[in-house]
Structures are given as structure tokens and as C-alpha cells.
Amino acid sequence: MGFFALVVALRFAMDGTIKIGILFSCTGPYGSIGRDCRDGAALAFAEASEMAGKGISFEPVYTDPEGEPRAYLEQARAMLRDGCRLIIGTITSLARKEVIPLIEKHDGLLWYICPYEGFEANESVIYTGACPNQHLMPLFEHLLPRQGRRVYLIGANYVWGWEMNRIARDLLRDAGGEVVGERYLPIEETDVDRLIADIRSRRPDFILNNMIGPSSHAFLRAYKALGDADPAFRPEVRPVVSCDLTEAEIGEIGLGLSTGHLSAASYFGTLATPENERFRARATTAFGAERRLSSFVEGAYVAAHMLMDAVRSVGTDEPSAVREAVHTRLFETPHGPMRIDPRTNHAALPFHLGRIRDDGNFDIIASRPAMAADPYMTAPREGSRSSLRVVS
């Protein structure tokens, strides 16, 4: 055992408390997402504290990198040095890729809960967010036959936007579709006039929005104004569809300004299951009845409980033991039973397609049961289309 691991083991042996890192940007350009992630994890730890008795207890260590990639790295390093071998966190793929080498170096385990672009599987990461065969592929399988195959692609100017639009181009090519335009904006860019003008001139069947934060919010507000001026761009005619837009951001856009547009997710707060009813009741007690619940709240809540259950089952926070425990268990979650594939460290997840309501929640209009993650998209693309259940 190395000195670093020995210090952690001795600390645990002395007081029975395991520190867990919570690494989310709660301020900065995508702070609303980070606050949902932080709050979901905090709810899980509060529940664990209420049930705590003798034996292992958990101490969450919260930090806020404020959306700065370098700060993610510095704060992750500080967590690891402080004894946090298990970290739930990062939001963007840029931040995740920044901290993974550090997690590997110190024999840690990162829990990544956000939807992402795939083409990654790492022994030091548990992926509980959806990858493209769980969000973009079923989205296109549902939308292309109904909405049309002329698509305008917009994205954040980093790996998420680039890779999601690359995959979208491939899917459209295979489906006989057409990319009628493609543009990228920095996350904090809010000047979208030229983008709106180009979309108006090209008249796509729908827009795939892979932007996040201020640029996405500004675009949706401007597109609402375009739809008010020209009925051909109302959401029922030419919708904007996303794989990362959730209840977390609707308030920042402005209630009513994104109504009617579509988003894919593994969870929406309106999911009508007994498990989610119980989760909503707990969240209402913690956050108040007005709180909209996103896949980020639920994802962090699930990851924290999953992590703690695995640690309790093996009696240690040693990452390889925790990882093995995660691989052998079925976890009950608000979105349904969930397993982690030991081959990829990815979760099997359901697909839901939601339409934004005036109140900032989503009506679920199509669903598919949990499907195994295929992060490298190696499976045939035809197999599961018939399993998509259209709700309305």
C-alpha cells in the first residue's frame, strides 16, 4: 500500500467516516445545472445521515469550480489529497476529461452523471448519464419519420457540441437525411441574430440544439421571438430538440419562452411511477413544492445513494472493491431499476422524449424501456426501433 492510500485507510480506521467529493460548478455559465446536481447529492446524504447508526458514515465535501476547467483539476486534486477517493462530479466533457488522468493517478473513482457524447469507457469512471444510443439515436428514430429529415445542427464550441453533431450527421446520412446548416457558439455567447437569420432562410424541419448555458438560453428566447413573428417557426411546426435541456434551465430561459420544444432524457420530474412519486415527496419536503426536478437532481441523488450502498456492502471506500460491488448489484431508482455494465462501467437507462410545458415541466410524449449503453456505437442501428412507445 502506498503512502497516499495508507493515510486514507488510517483516517477511516480512526473515525469510521468516509469523505465523498462533490465537484459541481454551482456558479458560472451553467450554474443552474450544477446547483441541481449539488442538491440531488445533498438530499441523498441527508437521508443517509438520518438513517445512520454504528459503522460507516459519510461526509460530503462540496466545492464549486465556477465553470473553469483548471479549477476542476485543482479542486479534484485537493479532494484526493483530503482523502476523497470517490468523487461525484464534473458537468461538461471538457471538465471530465481534465480530471480523469488525476483520478487514475491517485486510484480514485469518478461518478459522472450527465448525458454525454460517448466514445469513452474508463475503469476509473462510473457513467450513470446517458450516451448517444440512449438519447440521440432514439430521438432521431422517433423524430425523423414524423418531423422530417432536413435538420439544422447547432452546438457549443467544445467536445459535446462537436461530437454530438458529428454523430447526428452520420445518423442523418444513414437515414437519407440532410444537414441544412451547422453552427457553433461559445458557451457564454449570446449574440444569436445571425444564427436565427440563417435558420429562417434555410427553413429546416427541426433544429438539433447541442448548446448549453447562456448561448442556448439566448437562442431559445430569440427563436421564440422568431416564432411570434413568423408562424412557420413555432414549435409545433419547426421545433428545437435537445439531449441536454432539462427543468434545471427553464427558469433561466424564462417560463413560456421555450414551451413546445422537445428534449430527450432518462428522467423527467413528471415521470408517473410509484418510485418517482416517493422521490418527489422527499424532494418536496427538502426543496419545496415549487421545485422542478431534473435528470441532474435525480442523477446525483441516485449516484450518491449507489455509491454509499456499494461502500456499505464492502465495508471500504477502496475504489476497486466499490466498483466490483456496483457491477454486481441492481439499484432501485426513481427512473426504475438500474444496473452498471461491468464491460463499460455505463448504466442501462430508459429513454423519454419530453415536450416543454408553460410551467417549465415536461409532458412525456414517447418512451423506451432501459437499454444497455453502447458508448462506441458498435451495435446494429436497426434493432430496437419497434420498442419505442409513443405516449401521445
N, C-alpha and C positions, 0 to 999 in steps of 0.2 A: 504494500500500500504506500503510495507517495505521500509526501508531507501535506499537500493540499487536502487530499482525501482523508488523511488521518485527523487533521484539525476538525473537519466536518463531522467525522464519526465520533470524536471525543465530545464535541459540543452537544450532539444528540444524546450521547450516553449520559451526560450530566443532567440535562433537564427534560428530556423526552419531547422537546419541541422541534419541529421541522419548519424551517423558513422556506417560503414559496415566493418566487419573484413574480410580480405583476407589472409587465412592461408595456404600457399603452400610452400613446400621446392623447392626453385629455384636453390639451390646448393646441393651438396651431390650426393649420388649414383643414384638417379632418378630425378636429377635436370632438365633434359630436359622436363620431363612431367610437373613439377611444373612451369617452365617458360611458357609453353603453357597455363596452367591454369591461371596464373597471367595475361598473355597478353590478353586472352579472356575476363576476367573480366574487365581489364583496358579499353579495347575497348568499352565495354558496358557503363562504367561510363563516358568515354569521350563523347560518343553520348548523354548521359543524360545531361551532362554539357552544350553541345551545344544547347540543347532544353530547358534549364532551364529558368524559369521565376519566378514569385512570388510563394510563397508557399514552399513546401518541397524541399530541396536539399540534396545531398548525398556526404559524404566524405569517400572514401575507406581508410582503414588503412591496409597497407601491412606489413607482417612480413615473415621471412624465417627461419623455424626450422632446415634447413640443413639436413633433414632426421633423426633427433634424436627424438625418441618418447617423452622423457622427455621435450624437447624444445617445442614440440607441446602443451603440457599441460601448461607449463609456459607462453607461448605466448598467448594461448587462455584465460588464467586467466587474463593476462594484458589487453587484448582486452575487456573482460567483465567488468573489473573494469573501463575502459576508456569510457564505455557507448555503446559498440558494442553488442547489443542484438541479432543481426543477423550476422552469420559468414558463409562465403563460404569457404570450405576448407577441408583439410586432403586429402591424396592420398592413402596411404595403409590402410588396415583394422586394422592393429595394431595401427596406429595413431588415426583412427576414434574411436575405442573402448577406447582409452586412454582419449579422450576429452569428450565423451558423458556424463559421470557422472557429469563433471563440468558444461556442458551446461544445464543439468537437474537441478542441484543445483541452478543455477542463472537464471532459467526461460528464457533461450535463445533458439535460433533455428539455427541448423546447416544445411547447404545445401551441400549435398555430391554428387559430380558429376561423380565419377569414377565407372567403372564396378567393381562389387564385387561378393562375393560368396553366397550372400543371407542369409537366416535363421536369419533375423533381421527385425524388424519393430518397430520404436520408435517414440513417439509423438513429440520428440524434434529434429527430423531429417527429412528433405525433401530429398528423394533419387531420383535424376534425372539421375543416372548412371544405366546401365543395370544389372540385376540379372540373374541367370543361365537359367531360362526359356526364357530369351530374348537373350542370347548369346550361352551358351554351348549346350543346348538342340537342337535348330535349326541347330547349326553347326554339331552336330553328325547326326541328321536326314538327312542332306544333304550329309555328307561325308561317313558315314559307307556303304551305298549301292554302292557308286561309287569307294571308295578308298580301302575298306577292313576293317575287324574288329579286326585285330591284332595291338594293339596300345601300344606305349611306353609312359609312363607318366613322365614328369619332372616338378619340381616346386620349387619355392622359399621356403625356410625353415621357413615359418611362416603361419599364418592362411589362406591367399589366396591360397598358393600352396597346403596346406594340404586339405582344404575343396573342392577346385575345383577338385582335383584328387580323393577325396572320391566320389564326385558326378559322376565323369567320370567312376569310377569303377562300380557304380550302373547302370548307363546307358548302359555300355558295357555288364554287366551281363544280363540285360533285353533284350538286342538285340542279345544275343548269341555270344558276342564278347569275346576277351581275352586281358588281360593286360600282355604283354610280358616282361615288366620291369618297374621299378618305382624308381626314384632317386630324391633327394632334395639337393639344394646347398644354402648356404647363399647368400644374395643379392650381396655382393661385391666379391664373389669368382670367379676367372677367370681361374682356373686350371680345364679344362674340358676334358683332354685327356682320363681319364678312362671312363668317360661317353660316349664319342664318340666311344671308342673301344667296349664298351658293346652294344651300339646301332648297331654298324657294325656287331657284332657277332650274334645278335638276329634278325636282319632284319625285323623290324616291318613294317606294311603297312603305318603308318604315326606316327609322334611324336606330342603329345599334350604338348605344352610348356607353363607352368604356372610360369615361372621365370620372374623377372623384373630386369632392370638395368644392371650393369656390367656382372653378370653371364649370363643373356640372350644374351647380345651382344657378349660375348666371345664364347658362344655355337654356335650362328649362323655363326660367322666367321669360327669356326672350322668345322662346318657342310658343309660350302661352300667348304673348302679345301678337305673334305672327298668326296663330290660330284665330284670335279675336278679329284680326284684320282680314284674314282670308280663310273661309271655312274649309278649304281644301287641306288645311294643315291642323285641323282639330284632331284630337287623339283618336276619335273613332274612325278617322279616315287615314291618317298617317301618324301612327303612334311612335313615341320614343320608347325603346325597350332597353333594359339594363340587366346585368347579372350581379350588381353590387349596390344598387339603390335600395335602401330599407327605410323603415319607420324612423330610424335614428336621424335622418337628414330632412324629412319632410317639413318639419317646423322651420328649419333654417331657409329652405326654399320659399316657404310661405304657404299656409294652408290654402288649398284651392288652386294653386298655380301649377301643380303637376297632376291634378286629377285626371283620371282616364288613361294615363300612361301605364306601362307594364314593367314588371321586374320578376326575375327568377330568383328563387331562394329555397333552401332546405327547410326553412321555418318562417312562418308569419305569425304575428301575435293573435290573429283571428282563427288560427287552426282549431277546428272543433273536435277535440279528443278529450277523454277524461284526464289523461296525463297533463295536457296543456291547461285544462280548467284548474287543476290543482296548482300548477305553476303560476298561472295568472293570479290566483287568490293569494299566494305567498308574495308575489311581486307587488300586488296592490297594497298589501299590508306594509311592505317595505318602502315603496316609492310613491304611493298614492294612486287613486283611481284614474287620474288623467294620464298616467304614463303609458306611452305606446311601447310595445315590446317588439324588439327587432331580433333578427338572427344573431346579432352581435351580443345582445344581452343574454339570449338563450345559449349561444355558443360558449361564452365564457363561463356561464353558470354550469353547464354540462362538463366542460373541461376541468373546472376546479373540483367538482364532485368526483369525476372519473379519476383524477389524479389522487385525491385523498383516499378513495376506496382502494385503489391499487396499492398505495403506501401502507394502509392498514392491513391489507391482505398478506403482505410480505414482511411487514414489520421494519421496513427501512426505506430511505429515500435513494438508495443506490440505483442509478438510472437503468442499468441492465436488468435488475430484478423488477423494477417498476414496469419497464417496457414489456417484459415477459408476462407479467400479471395482466397488463392491459390486453395483450394478444389473446388471452385465454378466457376472457370474460365477456358476457353480454350486459350492456349497460342500458337501464331504463332511462329515457329522456323525455322531455316534453314533446319532441317530434317523433317519438317512437323508439323501439329497441335499436341499439346501435352496437356494431362490432368494429374493431380495428383489424384490418388485414395484416397479418404478420409479414407478408411479402413486400408490402409497400408502406406500411405504417399509416395508411389512409383509412378514414371512416367510410362505411357504407351509408349513404344518405338518400332521403327522398328528394323528389323534385316537385316544386309547386310554382305555378305561374300566378302572380297576383296583379290585380288592377287597382291603382291608387284611388282611394275614396276622398271625399271632401274633408273628412275628419283626420286624414293622414294615416289611416289604417288601410289594409288591403283586402279586397274581395278575392278569394282564391278561385280561379276560373278553370284551372286544369292541374292535375296532379299525377304523379307516378310513384309507386312504392320504392322503398330504399333499394338502391343499386350499388354494387361494388364500384369503388373508384378504379379508374383506368388512367392514371396520370400521364402515361406516354401514348395514350390513344392507340393501343395495339389491337383492340378487339374490332371485329367487323362492325360497320356502321349501320347495318340494316336490322340487327337482331331484335331490338326491344321497342320498336315504334308502336306496335299494336297495344302495348301495355299502358299507354298514356290515357288517363281518364279525364275527359272533359267534364267540368262541373257545370259550366254554363256558357 
